[in-house]
Amino acid sequence: MLLARIIGALLCLGIGASLVLWLLTGRSHYKTWAWKLFRAGVAAAFAILALFALERALIAI
């Protein structure tokens, strides 16, 4: 769970920094990078939740 929190905090910092850079410079690749980070974060969250669900299912057996 600690790893998920660290990854989430790093993703928030990365997304926030890229959006600030996009607002300051107007270059669209910063916005694209923020979107890619967001999608990677959602995928990582689903993977972690799937592992938790799998662990619960295996404990019940």
C-alpha positions in Angstrom: 0.0 0.0 0.0 2.9 2.3 0.7 4.2 1.8 -2.9 0.8 2.8 -4.3 0.8 6.0 -2.2 4.4 6.9 -3.4 3.4 6.2 -7.0 0.3 8.3 -6.6 2.2 11.2 -5.0 4.8 11.1 -7.8 2.1 11.0 -10.5 0.3 14.0 -8.9 3.6 16.0 -8.8 4.4 15.0 -12.4 0.9 15.9 -13.8 0.8 19.1 -11.8 4.2 20.2 -13.0 3.5 19.4 -16.6 0.2 21.3 -16.5 1.9 24.3 -14.9 4.6 24.2 -17.7 1.8 24.0 -20.3 0.1 27.0 -18.8 3.3 29.0 -18.7 4.7 28.1 -22.1 1.7 27.2 -24.1 3.5 24.2 -25.7 1.0 21.3 -26.1 3.5 18.5 -25.5 3.4 19.2 -21.8 -0.4 18.7 -21.8 0.1 15.5 -23.8 2.7 14.3 -21.3 0.3 15.0 -18.4 -2.4 13.0 -20.1 0.0 10.0 -20.6 1.0 10.2 -17.0 -2.7 10.2 -16.0 -3.5 7.2 -18.1 -0.4 5.3 -16.7 -1.6 6.2 -13.2 -5.1 4.8 -13.8 -3.6 1.6 -15.3 -1.3 1.2 -12.3 -4.2 1.8 -9.9 -6.3 -0.9 -11.6 -3.3 -3.3 -11.5 -2.8 -2.7 -7.8 -6.5 -3.1 -7.1 -6.6 -6.3 -9.1 -3.7 -7.7 -7.1 -5.5 -6.8 -3.9 -8.7 -8.6 -5.2 -6.7 -11.6 -6.2 -5.0 -11.8 -2.8 -8.5 -11.7 -1.1 -9.8 -14.4 -3.4 -6.8 -16.7 -2.7 -7.0 -16.2 1.0 -10.6 -17.3 0.9 -9.6 -20.6 -0.7 
